[in-house]
Amino acid sequence: MQNTPLSVAQRDQLADMLAGQLAQRQSQVAVRQGQESFVDHAETERQQDSNDVMQRDGAREVDGALSARDFSEIANLSAALGRIHGGIYGICTDCGASIGFARLMAQPEALRCAACAAKREAQHATD
Ligand SMILES: [Zn+2]
């Protein structure tokens, strides 16, 4: 099944969505970084309690994982916006087919059409 290329209106809609998601991610990261420095400051005032230190270390690991995911999502969203500006957005990087509008609405940073994404997942599963 061949997907039709995006219309200008569809591409604009997706660009708006990507820009909105990117701004949302960036503000979430900013809020979390603000919270982290606040927590660090509070912890130094009662660092003699060993239970607190253990809990703080656990919390910091979770924060690190979340930040890494946030940063990779920010990178993916930025890259997708870059592809829109470069005129290559919505084209499968594997087979060159158009990625359907419905798929892009669900996953605006998608690099591949549904068929190639499924193929890649199957290959990874057999690695
Ligand atoms: Zn493809």
Residues whose N, C-alpha, C, O or C-beta is under 5 A from the ligand:
A	BS01	ZN	C92 D94 C95 G96 A97 C113 C116
